[in-house]
Amino acid sequence: MKLRPARSVRKVNSQAWSRYSRRKPRKSYVKALPHTSLLIFKMGVDKPSYDIKARLVSNYDIQLRSNALEAAREAANKYLEREIPNAYLFKVITYPHNVIREKKMATGAGADRISQGMTLAFGKPVSVAARVSKGQTVFEMKSSKDKVNVVKEAMRRASSKLSGTYKIVVEELQQAKSPA
């Protein structure tokens, strides 16, 4: 079975299911935790000489699956590596904790006589997602002022891979003055 479209899980209108305990497995609501596609959270080089910080901020509450976050991370990082290698720091701020459940349904001829419909439709864990609220930062990039257009383009490319609408907030960083 294929992955369902993002529109089926992007609304934050249900209870969060994220309780998974390794130490006390009997206390877990979720018995088997699906793996996350997102594994790298910090890319680039951290330098104290960076002037600007750009953030990708959500315009409304939304739920983003880990594979969408990974696709956005790859798109932005690939562009930054090509355009300004070793002149940026890129961080993924959100982490996919929320477990998404899915009730598998039978399809095809005679499926109505086989399937149980919505009877006991709790579903099995299929993926994990990050719950992002309005105004929350999804990605953060640091670089120098002369590379601000490249950073904005990388953010735009990342936002095109995600559900929902986002704004790019660019702010200047205060440089720490060294004691003389």
Backbone hydrogen bonds, N-H to C=O, Kabsch-Sander energy under -0.5 kcal/mol:
donor,donor_aa,acceptor,acceptor_aa,energy
8,S,5,P,-1.7
9,V,6,A,-1.8
10,R,6,A,-1.2
13,N,11,K,-1.2
18,S,16,A,-0.6
20,Y,18,S,-0.8
27,K,24,K,-1.5
28,S,25,P,-1.1
29,Y,19,R,-0.9
30,V,19,R,-2.2
31,K,29,Y,-0.6
39,L,37,S,-0.7
43,M,90,F,-3.0
45,V,88,Y,-2.5
47,K,45,V,-0.8
50,Y,47,K,-1.0
51,D,143,S,-1.0
52,I,143,S,-2.5
53,K,171,E,-2.8
54,A,141,M,-3.1
55,R,169,V,-2.6
56,L,139,F,-2.3
57,V,55,R,-0.7
57,V,167,K,-2.8
58,S,136,Q,-2.1
59,N,165,T,-2.1
62,I,132,V,-3.0
63,Q,10,R,-2.3
64,L,130,A,-2.8
65,R,63,Q,-0.5
66,S,128,V,-2.3
69,L,65,R,-1.9
70,E,66,S,-2.2
71,A,67,N,-1.9
72,A,68,A,-2.2
73,R,69,L,-2.3
74,E,70,E,-2.5
75,A,71,A,-2.1
76,A,72,A,-2.2
77,N,73,R,-2.6
78,K,74,E,-2.3
79,Y,75,A,-1.6
80,L,76,A,-2.4
81,E,77,N,-2.6
82,R,78,K,-1.6
83,E,79,Y,-2.4
84,I,80,L,-2.3
87,A,84,I,-1.5
89,L,142,K,-2.0
90,F,43,M,-2.7
91,K,140,E,-3.2
92,V,41,F,-2.5
93,I,91,K,-0.6
93,I,138,V,-2.4
94,T,138,V,-1.1
97,H,95,Y,-1.1
97,H,129,A,-0.5
98,N,129,A,-1.8
99,V,17,W,-2.6
100,I,127,S,-3.3
101,R,99,V,-0.5
102,E,124,K,-2.1
104,K,102,E,-0.7
111,A,108,G,-1.5
113,R,110,G,-1.0
114,I,110,G,-0.6
114,I,111,A,-0.6
115,S,111,A,-2.6
119,T,116,Q,-1.5
121,A,118,M,-1.2
122,F,120,L,-1.3
124,K,102,E,-2.2
126,V,100,I,-2.9
127,S,100,I,-1.2
129,A,98,N,-3.0
130,A,64,L,-3.3
132,V,62,I,-3.2
132,V,130,A,-0.7
133,S,131,R,-0.5
135,G,58,S,-2.5
136,Q,133,S,-2.0
138,V,56,L,-3.1
139,F,56,L,-0.7
140,E,91,K,-2.4
141,M,54,A,-3.0
142,K,89,L,-2.5
143,S,52,I,-1.6
147,K,144,S,-1.6
148,V,145,K,-1.5
151,V,147,K,-1.9
152,K,148,V,-2.3
153,E,149,N,-2.0
154,A,150,V,-2.1
155,M,151,V,-2.2
156,R,152,K,-2.2
157,R,153,E,-2.4
158,A,154,A,-2.0
159,S,155,M,-2.6
160,S,156,R,-1.5
161,K,158,A,-1.2
162,L,159,S,-0.9
167,K,57,V,-2.6
169,V,55,R,-2.7
169,V,167,K,-0.6
170,V,168,I,-0.6
171,E,53,K,-2.6
173,L,51,D,-4.2
175,Q,173,L,-0.5
